[in-house]
């Protein structure tokens, strides 16, 4: 397996794995719900950050500010 095939997908794979771990742990009784919720929220935040950094062109252009003369 070539890791070039996973370019841009490793973070999303990790996000899905952490969510599956948290949900599976709660269902099986090995992970308390108080631990699973921060795991799920952290994984979703990680995925959101990755998505935000891959789309830099979505940042709006800021107009220059003109200052009045003193």
C-alpha positions in Angstrom: 0.0 0.0 0.0 1.3 3.4 -1.0 0.7 6.2 1.5 0.3 8.7 -1.4 -3.2 7.2 -1.8 -4.1 8.4 1.7 -3.1 12.0 1.1 -5.7 14.2 2.7 -7.6 11.3 4.1 -5.6 10.2 7.2 -7.3 12.8 9.5 -10.7 11.7 8.4 -9.9 8.0 8.9 -8.6 8.8 12.4 -11.8 10.8 13.1 -14.0 7.9 12.1 -11.9 5.5 14.1 -12.2 7.6 17.3 -16.0 7.9 16.9 -16.3 4.2 16.3 -14.2 3.5 19.4 -16.3 5.8 21.6 -19.7 4.6 20.4 -18.6 0.9 20.5 -17.2 1.4 24.0 -20.4 2.9 25.3 -22.5 0.1 23.7 -20.3 -2.6 25.1 -20.0 -0.9 28.5 -16.2 -0.4 28.5 -16.2 3.4 28.0 -18.4 5.6 30.3 -20.6 8.1 28.5 -18.8 10.9 30.3 -15.6 9.9 28.5 -17.2 9.1 25.1 -18.8 12.5 24.7 -15.5 14.5 24.8 -13.9 11.8 22.5 -16.6 12.3 19.9 -16.6 16.1 20.2 -12.8 16.1 19.9 -12.8 13.9 16.9 -15.5 16.1 15.2 -13.4 19.2 16.0 -10.3 17.5 14.5 -12.2 16.8 11.3 -13.6 20.3 11.2 -10.1 21.8 11.6 -8.8 19.6 8.8 -11.6 20.7 6.6 -11.0 24.3 7.4 -7.3 24.1 6.6 -7.8 22.4 3.3 -10.0 25.2 1.9 -8.0 28.4 2.2 -9.7 29.9 -0.8 -13.0 30.2 1.1 -11.6 33.1 3.2 -13.2 36.4 2.1 -10.9 39.2 0.9 -10.8 42.1 3.3 -11.0 45.6 1.9 -8.3 48.1 2.9 -9.2 50.6 5.6 -8.6 54.3 4.9 -7.7 56.4 7.9 -8.7 60.1 8.1 -5.8 62.6 8.1 -4.7 63.8 11.5 
